[in-house]
């Protein structure tokens, strides 16, 4: 396990959070498998033991079981742990017209109950349709919730860089959660500088491109039918950018082979991929998931790596520019 945790400031929230934090999409259940309270508790407790003090969840993860597990574990711990959850994805259909202040208020109150909290440290809109960013009344709701003592901060989780740019025009948006990794460079080119200027916290999700950047997959790797890496490659269930970062699977495997040549000393590329993200000072934290404690330890080991050289950073960019950029850069 890691020797010491590194911390960064989460934008204008002022929270000092672990730079490697924890995303809980698959805590206790690997993308569709039955949720396990025992596994969830083990991962969460080991994360806190290691110094992780920022946990990201959502009301739809495990149909609320992820929030319930976090609430249960935090009741047994004395450490300061910041909890970020999300709302909006429960809306059916998930379209602009379904977004109302009343519906979102209900989701916030339900999350508070499941998390056993009186106040949410951070509530995020969960990848709302692009049109929602043009509706001030949606963002104003969170000012009311803050006045009522139900939330401390609000943020957004976005699919597209242009959505992130629109979101931070609202003064009460303190954080943006966005996909950024070795296969998704656009946020660093268009968004990071403006976010820094506005003191917006940047939470990086999908850092391993759904596991593709671990270097452990092969052309014949099989994924279960309930795994989004099987059924969502073309975006049939939700934005395809959430699955392998939108990169064609075979194309991604070829790019990973080039990354292995660039980083020949690492059999497991996961810590390398996380370290690459942390080389960007604008990033507040990265939130890789973990289906078991072993994966958690792998993620945390990213902090033990030495800073990459300019040549290594340039090498990653060359691989992206030559093998990935044309197929993904314009989409998100």
C-alpha positions in Angstrom: 0.0 0.0 0.0 1.1 3.6 -0.6 3.4 5.2 1.8 1.8 8.7 1.8 -1.1 10.3 0.1 -0.7 13.5 -2.0 -3.5 16.1 -1.8 -4.7 18.9 -4.0 -7.2 21.7 -3.6 -10.6 21.1 -5.2 -11.1 24.5 -6.8 -13.1 27.1 -4.9 -14.6 24.5 -2.7 -11.4 24.8 -0.7 -11.5 21.0 0.0 -8.0 19.5 0.3 -8.6 16.1 -1.3 -6.5 13.1 -2.2 -5.2 13.4 -5.8 -6.0 9.7 -6.3 -9.5 9.4 -5.1 -12.3 6.8 -5.6 -15.0 6.5 -8.1 -17.8 4.0 -7.1 -19.6 3.1 -10.3 -18.5 -0.6 -9.9 -17.9 -0.7 -6.1 -19.4 -4.0 -4.9 -20.5 -5.0 -8.4 -18.7 -5.0 -11.7 -20.9 -3.2 -14.1 -24.0 -5.3 -13.9 -23.0 -8.1 -11.6 -24.9 -8.4 -8.3 -24.0 -5.8 -5.7 -21.9 -7.1 -2.8 -22.1 -5.2 0.5 -19.0 -7.1 1.7 -16.9 -6.2 -1.3 -18.1 -2.6 -1.2 -17.3 -2.2 2.5 -13.8 -3.7 2.0 -12.9 -1.3 -0.9 -14.3 1.7 0.9 -12.5 1.0 4.2 -9.2 0.2 2.5 -9.5 3.5 0.5 -10.0 5.5 3.7 -7.2 3.6 5.4 -4.9 4.6 2.6 -5.7 8.3 3.0 -8.4 8.7 0.3 -10.7 11.4 1.5 -12.8 12.1 -1.6 -15.4 9.5 -2.8 -17.5 10.1 -5.9 -20.8 8.3 -6.4 -24.2 8.7 -8.0 -27.8 7.9 -7.2 -28.0 5.5 -10.1 -24.9 3.4 -9.2 -26.2 0.0 -8.1 -29.7 1.6 -8.0 -28.7 3.5 -4.9 -26.7 0.7 -3.2 -23.4 2.6 -3.8 -24.6 5.6 -1.9 -26.0 3.3 0.9 -22.6 1.5 1.2 -20.8 4.8 1.5 -23.3 6.0 4.1 -22.9 2.8 6.1 -19.1 2.8 6.0 -18.8 6.5 6.9 -21.0 5.9 10.0 -18.2 3.7 11.3 -15.3 6.0 10.5 -14.1 9.1 12.2 -12.0 10.6 9.3 -13.1 13.6 7.3 -14.2 12.2 4.0 -15.8 14.4 1.3 -18.7 12.8 -0.6 -19.7 13.8 -4.1 -22.8 12.4 -5.6 -24.8 13.1 -8.8 -28.4 13.6 -9.8 -30.4 13.6 -13.0 -29.8 10.3 -14.7 -32.8 8.8 -13.0 -35.1 11.0 -15.2 -37.0 9.0 -17.7 -36.8 9.8 -20.5 -33.4 11.5 -19.9 -34.1 14.6 -21.9 -34.1 18.3 -21.3 -37.8 18.5 -20.7 -37.6 16.0 -17.8 -35.2 18.3 -15.9 -37.2 20.3 -13.4 -36.1 21.9 -10.1 -38.8 19.8 -8.3 -37.4 16.5 -9.7 -33.8 17.4 -8.9 -34.7 18.5 -5.4 -36.3 15.2 -4.8 -33.1 13.4 -6.0 -31.0 15.4 -3.6 -33.2 14.6 -0.6 -33.2 10.9 -1.5 -29.4 10.9 -1.7 -29.1 12.6 1.7 -31.1 9.7 3.2 -29.1 7.0 1.5 -25.8 8.6 2.5 -27.1 9.3 6.0 -25.9 12.9 5.7 -27.5 16.2 6.7 -25.6 18.0 4.0 -23.9 17.0 0.7 -20.3 18.2 0.2 -20.8 18.2 -3.5 -23.8 17.5 -5.7 -23.3 17.3 -9.5 -25.6 17.3 -12.4 -25.1 13.9 -14.0 -24.2 14.5 -17.7 -27.4 16.4 -18.5 -28.5 17.0 -22.1 -26.7 20.0 -23.6 -29.9 22.1 -23.6 -29.9 22.1 -19.8 -26.8 24.3 -19.7 -29.0 27.1 -21.2 -31.5 27.0 -18.3 -30.5 29.2 -15.4 -33.5 28.0 -13.3 -31.9 24.6 -13.0 -28.6 26.0 -11.7 -30.4 28.5 -9.4 -32.1 25.5 -7.6 -28.7 24.7 -6.1 -28.3 28.1 -4.6 -31.6 27.5 -2.8 -30.5 24.1 -1.6 -27.3 25.7 -0.3 -29.3 28.3 1.6 -31.3 25.5 3.1 -28.2 23.8 4.3 -28.7 20.7 2.2 -25.6 21.1 0.0 -22.2 22.9 0.3 -21.3 22.9 -3.4 -22.6 22.1 -6.8 -20.8 21.0 -9.9 -21.5 19.2 -13.2 -20.4 16.0 -14.8 -20.1 16.5 -18.6 -19.7 14.5 -21.7 -18.3 17.4 -23.9 -15.7 20.1 -23.5 -18.2 22.7 -24.8 -20.6 21.7 -22.1 -17.9 22.2 -19.5 -17.1 25.7 -20.9 -20.8 26.6 -20.7 -21.2 25.2 -17.2 -18.4 27.3 -15.7 -20.1 30.5 -16.8 -22.5 29.9 -13.8 -20.8 31.3 -10.7 -22.1 28.5 -8.4 -20.5 25.7 -10.5 -17.4 24.9 -8.3 -16.3 21.7 -10.1 -16.4 19.9 -13.4 -16.1 16.2 -13.8 -14.8 15.2 -17.2 -13.3 12.4 -19.2 -9.6 12.9 -19.6 -6.9 10.3 -20.3 -4.2 9.2 -22.7 -6.9 8.7 -25.3 -8.8 11.9 -24.6 -6.7 15.0 -24.8 -9.1 17.8 -25.7 -9.9 19.0 -22.2 -6.3 20.0 -21.7 -6.3 21.9 -24.9 -9.5 23.8 -24.5 -10.8 23.7 -21.0 -8.1 23.4 -18.3 -6.7 27.0 -18.5 -10.1 28.6 -18.3 -11.1 26.3 -15.4 -7.9 27.3 -13.6 -8.7 31.0 -14.1 -12.1 30.5 -12.6 -10.8 28.3 -9.8 -12.9 25.4 -10.9 -12.0 22.0 -9.5 -11.4 19.4 -12.1 -12.4 15.8 -11.3 -11.2 13.3 -13.9 -13.3 10.2 -14.6 -12.8 7.2 -17.0 -9.0 7.6 -16.5 -8.2 4.1 -17.7 -10.6 4.2 -20.7 -12.7 1.5 -19.2 -9.7 -0.6 -18.5 -8.3 -0.4 -22.0 -5.3 1.6 -20.7 -4.3 -1.0 -18.2 -2.7 -2.9 -21.1 -4.3 -6.2 -19.9 -6.8 -6.6 -22.7 -6.4 -8.5 -25.9 -8.3 -8.9 -29.2 -10.0 -12.0 -27.9 -10.9 -10.6 -24.4 -14.5 -11.4 -23.7 -16.9 -9.1 -21.7 -20.1 -10.3 -20.1 -23.3 -9.3 -21.9 -24.3 -7.1 -19.0 -21.0 -5.2 -19.1 -21.2 -1.8 -20.9 -17.9 -2.7 -22.6 -19.9 -5.4 -24.5 -23.2 -3.6 -25.2 -22.4 0.1 -25.4 -19.5 0.3 -27.8 -21.7 2.1 -30.3 -23.6 4.2 -27.6 -26.8 2.1 -27.7 -27.4 2.6 -23.9 -25.6 5.9 -23.2 -22.9 8.1 -24.6 -20.4 5.9 -26.3 -17.6 8.1 -24.9 -18.1 6.5 -21.5 -17.0 3.1 -23.0 -13.3 2.9 -23.9 -13.5 6.7 -24.1 -15.2 6.3 -27.4 -12.1 4.7 -29.0 -12.6 1.7 -31.3 -11.5 -1.3 -29.4 -9.0 -2.7 -31.9 -7.6 0.7 -32.6 -7.2 1.3 -28.8 -5.3 -2.0 -28.5 -2.9 -1.0 -31.2 -2.3 2.4 -29.5 -1.7 0.6 -26.1 1.0 -1.5 -27.7 2.8 1.8 -28.7 2.4 3.0 -25.1 4.0 -0.2 -23.8 7.0 0.6 -26.0 7.1 4.1 -24.6 7.0 2.8 -21.0 8.8 -0.5 -21.2 9.5 -0.8 -17.5 5.8 -1.2 -16.6 3.9 -4.4 -17.0 0.8 -2.8 -15.6 0.0 0.4 -17.5 -2.8 1.5 -15.1 -0.5 3.5 -12.7 1.2 5.0 -15.7 -2.1 6.2 -17.2 -3.1 7.7 -13.8 0.3 9.4 -13.4 0.0 10.9 -16.8 -3.2 12.6 -15.8 -1.7 13.9 -12.5 1.1 15.5 -14.5 -1.4 18.2 -15.3 -1.5 20.7 -12.4 -5.0 21.9 -13.2 -6.4 18.4 -12.3 -7.7 18.3 -8.7 -8.1 14.6 -8.6 -8.6 11.4 -10.6 -11.3 9.0 -9.6 -10.6 5.5 -10.9 -13.0 2.8 -9.8 -12.1 -0.5 -8.2 -14.0 -3.8 -8.2 -11.7 -5.3 -5.6 -9.0 -4.1 -3.1 -6.2 -5.3 -5.5 -7.3 -2.8 -8.1 -7.4 -0.1 -5.5 -3.8 -0.8 -4.6 -2.8 -0.6 -8.2 -4.5 2.8 -8.6 -2.8 4.2 -5.5 0.7 3.1 -6.7 0.5 5.8 -9.4 1.7 8.2 -6.7 5.0 6.3 -6.3 6.0 6.9 -9.9 8.5 9.6 -10.8 7.4 12.5 -12.9 7.5 11.7 -16.6 10.1 13.4 -18.7 9.1 15.9 -21.5 10.1 13.2 -24.0 7.7 10.7 -22.5 4.9 13.3 -22.4 5.6 14.2 -26.0 5.6 10.5 -26.9 2.0 10.1 -25.5 0.9 13.1 -27.5 2.4 11.6 -30.7 0.6 8.3 -30.2 -2.7 10.2 -29.6 -2.2 12.5 -32.6 -1.3 9.7 -35.0 -3.7 6.9 -33.8 -6.6 8.4 -31.8 -7.2 12.1 -32.5 -9.0 11.9 -35.8 -11.6 9.5 -34.5 -12.5 11.1 -31.1 -11.2 14.7 -30.8 -14.1 16.3 -32.6 -16.8 14.3 -30.9 -16.4 15.4 -27.3 
